[in-house]
Structure formats: C-alpha cells, structure tokens
Amino acid sequence: MKTKITFRHVKSQPELQEAALEAAERFEKFYNGITSTDIIFKNEADKTVEFTVRVQGNTLIAKETSDEFHKSLYVASDKMIRQLQKRKEKVYHSI
C-alpha cells in the first residue's frame, strides 16, 4: 500500500507524520484490498485531517475538523475504519 502525507498551510511535523502512518497501517488490519492512502493535514480556521483510501473499485473519504490535529487524526481514522469494516462486510456477504 502506498501512503502519501500532505501538509497544507502548516509545516511538516514528524510526530504527526508518524501518527498518520500508524493510523494508515491500522487500516490494513480491517481491509486487505487497499491500494493507496492519502492523508491531508489542513490548517485553515480549524485543524482538518482528511483520509482518502482507495480500495478495489472504490474511493473512501473520511474528514474531521477540530481544534487539534491529533484529535482530528484519531476521529477521522476511526471514521475510516468504520467505512472499511462496512465495505468488507458488503463485499464478502455479497459473494
């Protein structure tokens, strides 16, 4: 799986990069068909984290905005995990 991390309007922070990579690695435990993951950190009015996960045939997006990047990261990763679990259930139960 390829993982790309982008920082918009904020300097790259190693601790955020490491936390984002750990979150992306967790996704593989919930769904095997992930081809790539894009993680975007935006600093606009609030701190926004967006995950874009490409799986076979679909693109899943989870976005969260809060007052801290770490909080946004964990909530957005939980949203993505729920989407991946739902996708896995849908794919495997349709067979």
Stockholm file with secondary structure:
# STOCKHOLM 1.0

chainA/1-95         MKTKITFRHVKSQPELQEAALEAAERFEKFYNGITSTDIIFKNEADKTVEFTVRVQGNTLIAKETSDEFHKSLYVASDKMIRQLQKRKEKVYHSI
#=GR chainA/1-95 SS CEEEEEEESSCCCHHHHHHHHHHHHHHHHHCSCEEEEEEEEEESSSEEEEEEEEETTEEEEEEEEESSHHHHHHHHHHHHHHHHHHHHHHHHHCC
#=GC SS_cons        CEEEEEEESSCCCHHHHHHHHHHHHHHHHHCSCEEEEEEEEEESSSEEEEEEEEETTEEEEEEEEESSHHHHHHHHHHHHHHHHHHHHHHHHHCC
//
